[in-house]
Structures are given as structure tokens and as C-alpha cells.
Amino acid sequence: MEPLPDAIKQYIAGARVCRIATVRPSGEPHVIPVCPVFDGDTTVHVDLDPRSVTAAALRSTPRITVLIDDYHDDWSKLRKVLLRCTAEPIVGGERDAAWARIRQKFPQHAEISWEPRLTVALRIYDWLSEGFDV
């Protein structure tokens, strides 16, 4: 994989929401919005309901696509990053570190006593971008 430029890393790190696309075991596509955290290098972490369609899809096929984008009426200002990733559930120290980042970025978790469920590392193996000077 070509390394992510700093501008792309900053954009990923600042994303409050992204969309993740999977393929259901039946072959149907499935997309959901999630709140991501980025490790600053090559991994995005998200937390999922282990009983969800997305979790079932990942158990069947661990490949996932992540879309982070900004719409603007001035189309010269559109920006997007598409990440192709391999998903894997994490535990132990990596999950603890991911949750420290999740709680820092999204303090709302404390207000609702949100605890880790199925925390997943989305390991980036390819990416595309538009609207960035990199």
C-alpha cells in the first residue's frame, strides 16, 4: 500500500462519522454509518453490535470498504477518502487503546455508559482520495 499522506491521515482522524460497506452472507450489499477512530497510521477502529447484520457480514467476509466524505454545493470543494480494509475483532491491549481513543473523541459514550461490544480493527490495505492536495 502507498503510505497515507499527512493530509489524508488528518482527514481520517477528524471524521466524526463514516460509512462502512460489507457484503451480507447472502451476497447483498449492506452499508451503515459508524463513528470511527484512527490510530494515526493504517487502522480505523469501530465498535459494532455483535448481533448486527454488519457483524454477520464480517464473519462471512472480512473485507470492508470505508467511505469518509464531505459534500459542498461548490463541487470544487468536494472531498472523499475511500479505504479498502480487512476487518478483525480485537481484544486486550489493542482494544483498550482503541477505546481510550473512542472515549476521548466521543465523550458521549460516558453519558450513556456505553461499553465495548464487538470492537473491530479495520486494517487499511488500499485507498483512494479526491479533493485533496497531497
Backbone bond lengths (Angstrom), bond angles and torsions (degrees), N, CA, C in turn:
res aa  C-N    CA-C-N  psi(-1)  N-CA   C-N-CA  omega(-1)  CA-C   N-CA-C  phi
1 M - - - 1.459 - - 1.524 108.99 -
2 E 1.320 114.99 137.94 1.457 120.69 172.74 1.534 107.42 -68.30
3 P 1.332 118.50 132.94 1.482 119.85 -179.25 1.523 111.77 -57.89
4 L 1.307 114.90 146.88 1.466 120.51 176.43 1.526 109.21 -72.54
5 P 1.329 117.98 128.40 1.467 120.08 174.90 1.532 110.35 -66.29
6 D 1.318 115.58 156.92 1.466 120.23 -178.56 1.521 112.64 -56.95
7 A 1.347 117.98 -38.91 1.472 120.56 -179.58 1.528 110.64 -62.28
8 I 1.314 117.34 -38.16 1.461 121.52 178.95 1.527 109.71 -70.87
9 K 1.323 117.45 -41.90 1.473 120.86 177.82 1.531 110.59 -59.16
10 Q 1.328 116.90 -43.11 1.463 120.57 179.36 1.519 110.81 -64.61
11 Y 1.309 117.13 -40.01 1.457 121.85 179.35 1.528 110.77 -63.86
12 I 1.329 116.71 -45.89 1.467 120.91 178.29 1.530 109.87 -62.20
13 A 1.325 116.69 -45.51 1.466 120.89 -178.09 1.528 111.68 -61.68
14 G 1.318 117.52 -34.18 1.460 120.75 -177.73 1.520 114.97 -83.48
15 A 1.317 117.22 -9.57 1.473 120.37 -175.92 1.525 110.82 -63.55
16 R 1.316 116.27 128.18 1.463 121.84 177.10 1.520 111.28 -89.22
17 V 1.321 115.65 -24.21 1.462 121.05 178.30 1.522 107.81 -148.85
18 C 1.315 115.16 150.18 1.458 121.24 172.24 1.523 106.97 -143.90
19 R 1.293 115.52 169.58 1.457 120.02 176.14 1.522 107.82 -111.53
20 I 1.337 116.05 136.29 1.458 119.34 175.93 1.518 108.02 -116.41
21 A 1.320 114.42 134.39 1.458 121.42 -178.57 1.518 109.60 -114.09
22 T 1.329 114.64 131.41 1.454 122.20 177.55 1.525 108.40 -129.38
23 V 1.310 115.10 176.21 1.456 121.18 173.86 1.519 107.22 -119.02
24 R 1.324 116.04 123.24 1.466 120.91 179.09 1.529 109.98 -63.61
25 P 1.330 116.64 157.76 1.470 118.75 176.76 1.532 113.14 -53.96
26 S 1.340 117.43 -26.79 1.464 121.58 178.58 1.524 112.67 -77.97
27 G 1.338 117.47 -9.38 1.457 121.42 -178.17 1.511 114.30 100.21
28 E 1.340 117.54 -8.45 1.461 120.89 179.00 1.530 110.73 -75.14
29 P 1.333 116.90 142.14 1.471 119.15 174.93 1.524 110.22 -73.53
30 H 1.324 114.85 154.91 1.462 121.15 -179.22 1.524 107.62 -146.91
31 V 1.340 117.75 132.84 1.463 122.61 -179.53 1.521 108.75 -131.78
32 I 1.345 116.33 136.95 1.465 120.85 174.70 1.528 109.63 -139.31
33 P 1.334 117.16 153.47 1.463 120.36 171.37 1.527 109.43 -86.03
34 V 1.314 116.15 142.52 1.471 122.05 176.67 1.526 108.57 -141.77
35 C 1.315 115.55 164.34 1.465 122.44 177.75 1.532 108.05 -101.03
36 P 1.348 117.73 109.93 1.456 120.87 -174.19 1.525 113.74 -94.94
37 V 1.314 114.93 155.93 1.467 121.28 164.96 1.526 107.10 -127.49
38 F 1.298 115.56 146.71 1.460 122.89 -174.12 1.516 108.93 -115.28
39 D 1.322 116.48 138.53 1.471 119.86 179.90 1.524 112.81 -80.96
40 G 1.341 116.84 -1.51 1.454 120.81 178.92 1.514 113.74 89.61
41 D 1.340 117.57 -1.29 1.452 120.00 -176.23 1.529 111.73 -131.79
42 T 1.343 117.80 -78.09 1.471 119.96 -175.02 1.524 113.69 -142.71
43 T 1.329 117.97 15.62 1.461 119.09 -176.88 1.521 111.03 -136.25
44 V 1.334 114.79 132.22 1.463 122.89 172.55 1.526 106.17 -106.86
45 H 1.332 116.58 136.07 1.464 121.00 177.92 1.522 110.09 -111.63
46 V 1.325 115.51 139.64 1.456 122.46 174.70 1.525 108.22 -138.91
47 D 1.323 115.96 159.65 1.455 120.98 176.60 1.521 107.91 -117.87
48 L 1.330 116.10 132.52 1.467 121.97 -174.75 1.516 110.72 -125.03
49 D 1.311 115.06 159.50 1.454 121.47 169.81 1.531 106.52 -74.76
50 P 1.329 118.63 121.83 1.464 119.84 -177.20 1.529 113.71 -63.83
51 R 1.348 117.43 -15.30 1.468 121.08 178.72 1.529 112.49 -96.62
52 S 1.327 117.24 4.67 1.460 121.49 -174.32 1.528 112.46 -77.43
53 V 1.321 114.72 163.54 1.460 121.69 174.82 1.529 109.73 -59.82
54 T 1.332 116.45 -40.02 1.462 120.25 -179.77 1.523 110.96 -62.69
55 A 1.324 117.55 -44.04 1.466 120.48 178.88 1.528 110.68 -62.16
56 A 1.315 117.51 -41.96 1.469 120.85 177.90 1.523 110.29 -63.15
57 A 1.328 116.36 -41.11 1.458 120.31 179.17 1.531 110.78 -62.39
58 L 1.332 116.32 -41.69 1.468 119.77 -179.44 1.523 112.05 -67.91
59 R 1.323 116.41 -33.08 1.474 118.65 176.34 1.523 110.37 -66.53
60 S 1.322 116.35 -31.93 1.460 121.50 -179.84 1.532 111.65 -79.53
61 T 1.328 115.87 -46.13 1.466 122.69 -178.35 1.520 108.23 -142.56
62 P 1.324 118.76 110.33 1.467 120.37 -174.54 1.523 115.21 -78.02
63 R 1.316 118.03 6.78 1.459 119.57 176.97 1.521 109.12 -83.43
64 I 1.323 114.99 140.57 1.459 120.29 -174.95 1.526 108.42 -146.50
65 T 1.322 115.79 151.69 1.467 121.15 174.02 1.515 108.03 -117.30
66 V 1.319 115.22 135.69 1.462 122.48 178.90 1.527 107.75 -114.68
67 L 1.331 116.94 129.61 1.461 121.73 176.26 1.519 108.78 -117.77
68 I 1.319 114.73 125.34 1.467 122.19 172.92 1.524 104.81 -121.20
69 D 1.339 116.91 123.51 1.455 118.74 -176.09 1.515 111.64 -148.04
70 D 1.339 114.73 159.74 1.462 123.26 174.98 1.510 107.83 -129.91
71 Y 1.327 115.80 126.51 1.455 120.37 175.32 1.523 109.00 -92.73
72 H 1.318 116.17 145.67 1.460 122.37 173.81 1.521 107.05 -146.04
73 D 1.333 116.43 141.19 1.464 119.32 179.06 1.526 111.75 -62.43
74 D 1.314 117.24 -28.54 1.466 121.61 171.87 1.522 106.24 -85.10
75 W 1.318 115.89 102.66 1.463 119.78 -171.50 1.522 113.25 -65.61
76 S 1.310 118.18 -13.17 1.466 119.26 175.20 1.532 110.50 -72.55
77 K 1.343 116.83 -10.71 1.463 121.45 -179.65 1.534 112.91 -105.00
78 L 1.338 116.82 6.03 1.469 119.42 177.08 1.526 109.23 -64.60
79 R 1.343 115.09 142.42 1.466 119.77 176.73 1.515 108.56 -139.28
80 K 1.334 114.66 144.35 1.459 118.95 174.95 1.515 109.79 -156.63
81 V 1.324 113.50 151.42 1.455 122.04 171.64 1.513 106.48 -131.76
82 L 1.306 115.75 129.06 1.456 122.58 176.92 1.523 107.18 -112.98
83 L 1.325 115.65 122.45 1.463 121.14 -178.05 1.521 109.49 -113.03
84 R 1.298 116.73 128.75 1.459 120.68 172.04 1.517 106.39 -99.37
85 C 1.333 115.15 127.55 1.458 120.35 -170.69 1.521 111.73 -135.07
86 T 1.312 113.95 160.68 1.454 122.18 166.75 1.522 106.08 -109.51
87 A 1.327 116.08 128.97 1.467 121.42 -176.65 1.515 110.57 -97.44
88 E 1.325 115.37 138.97 1.463 119.72 173.60 1.523 109.81 -146.60
89 P 1.317 116.98 133.94 1.464 120.42 175.44 1.528 109.25 -62.18
90 I 1.325 115.70 144.88 1.464 119.68 179.46 1.527 110.42 -124.25
91 V 1.306 114.95 154.29 1.462 122.73 178.64 1.525 107.85 -141.64
92 G 1.310 116.27 177.85 1.456 121.50 173.87 1.505 114.26 64.39
93 G 1.326 115.21 -140.45 1.456 121.57 -174.94 1.515 114.40 -61.56
94 E 1.329 117.53 -38.52 1.467 119.15 179.37 1.527 110.19 -65.71
95 R 1.328 117.27 -41.44 1.471 119.75 177.96 1.520 110.13 -65.40
96 D 1.320 118.08 -42.02 1.468 120.82 178.36 1.528 111.15 -59.19
97 A 1.345 116.50 -43.85 1.471 120.65 179.46 1.530 110.61 -65.90
98 A 1.338 116.44 -40.96 1.468 119.96 178.11 1.520 109.94 -61.76
99 W 1.323 116.96 -43.52 1.464 119.84 -178.77 1.523 112.77 -70.12
100 A 1.301 117.89 -28.66 1.469 119.20 173.26 1.527 109.22 -63.32
101 R 1.349 117.36 -42.01 1.466 120.99 177.35 1.528 111.21 -67.99
102 I 1.333 117.09 -40.68 1.468 120.61 179.07 1.526 110.17 -60.53
103 R 1.319 117.07 -47.94 1.475 120.56 -177.87 1.524 111.70 -66.66
104 Q 1.329 117.29 -33.27 1.463 120.02 177.96 1.526 110.56 -70.18
105 K 1.317 117.14 -44.02 1.467 121.12 -176.56 1.529 112.03 -76.38
106 F 1.320 116.13 -34.29 1.464 121.19 -176.66 1.533 110.07 -125.20
107 P 1.332 117.84 77.62 1.467 120.63 -177.82 1.528 112.94 -63.40
108 Q 1.323 117.78 -11.62 1.460 121.47 176.84 1.534 110.83 -58.43
109 H 1.320 117.60 -26.69 1.464 120.35 179.73 1.531 111.48 -57.96
110 A 1.325 116.88 -37.43 1.465 120.50 -179.53 1.528 110.72 -67.59
111 E 1.324 116.60 -36.91 1.463 120.91 -178.19 1.524 112.34 -64.61
112 I 1.325 117.05 -29.22 1.459 120.01 -177.98 1.528 112.21 -110.97
113 S 1.334 115.89 11.11 1.473 122.21 178.98 1.534 112.30 54.76
114 W 1.324 116.30 42.10 1.458 122.13 179.97 1.521 109.23 -72.78
115 E 1.292 116.43 127.47 1.461 122.49 178.69 1.521 109.85 -115.08
116 P 1.334 118.02 156.10 1.463 120.80 178.75 1.528 112.21 -55.69
117 R 1.322 114.24 140.97 1.467 120.71 176.27 1.526 106.93 -118.26
118 L 1.302 117.12 -97.05 1.461 121.49 174.42 1.523 106.10 -108.64
119 T 1.318 116.15 94.14 1.459 120.72 -179.78 1.521 107.53 -87.40
120 V 1.326 114.64 128.86 1.457 120.69 -171.17 1.526 110.12 -123.41
121 A 1.336 114.90 136.42 1.461 121.98 171.95 1.520 107.59 -93.71
122 L 1.310 116.23 124.68 1.459 122.34 175.97 1.525 106.42 -102.78
123 R 1.313 116.18 99.49 1.466 122.65 -174.46 1.539 109.07 -86.55
124 I 1.323 114.50 115.13 1.465 121.14 -175.23 1.529 109.89 -72.67
125 Y 1.336 116.02 126.93 1.466 119.17 174.68 1.529 112.24 -118.49
126 D 1.327 117.79 -9.32 1.457 121.73 177.41 1.529 107.62 -160.91
127 W 1.337 117.17 155.41 1.447 119.50 179.78 1.536 109.80 -155.22
128 L 1.331 113.87 156.98 1.463 123.13 174.53 1.523 106.94 -137.13
129 S 1.318 116.25 150.33 1.467 118.91 176.74 1.521 109.92 -144.15
130 E 1.331 114.76 158.10 1.461 122.42 173.13 1.517 108.10 -142.36
131 G 1.334 115.68 145.22 1.456 120.95 175.43 1.521 114.26 88.40
132 F 1.328 117.11 12.03 1.466 121.02 -179.22 1.519 109.09 -118.21
133 D 1.316 115.98 143.49 1.463 121.10 170.15 1.522 107.33 -93.80
134 V 1.316 115.51 95.85 1.480 119.22 -177.70 1.512 111.20 -117.91
